[in-house]
């Protein structure tokens, strides 16, 4: 009986946490981060304001959790593609397009995503031991794997290649062109990846 009570209590916590996150995601998407108060989030979750602090310290914590959802989905996408033994170039293409789609649909996490990527780059340059965001770790691993397999040039540091791909999101986010975010990233990504393939073909012809 006691085990059943604990189980029900834990299930209630899981449901409450999910309700808070779902409410926050919906409100952030429709109204923007700055115009949403904790009281609004809890009202949407049908929970008391005090309950919020049983799970999160601030809106930033909620935002990090929502970004974590996206990172988890992208990580699962890479796992499936890797099991299918697709080329790293194709995995990166699908990963970046999936990220563009998710970030385009959840624009409220985009500034946090860009800031996390930038901070990870600065941390790597300063050679600190602070952990990098999951997406940066995943992305860097793929670039290194692509270099090891000969799909990417090895005369360019991994950090430079990673920074180049990360910059796609920043460039698309601040673009003044009348092109949707996801499409903007897709077009820029095509230029980079296809351009790399063209260079490879030209080098083969020279040989």
Secondary structure, 3 states (H helix, E strand, C coil): CHHHHHHHHHHHHHHHHHHHHHHHHHHHHHHCCCCCCHHHHHHHCCCCHHHHCCCCCCHHHHHHHHHHHHHHHHHHHHHHHHHCCCCHHHHHHHHHHHHHHHHHHCHHHHHHHHHHHHHHHHHHHHCCCCCCCHHHHHHHHHHHHHHHCCCCCCCCCHHHHHHHHHHHHHHHHCCCCCCCHHHHHHHHHHHHHHHHHHHHHHHHHHC
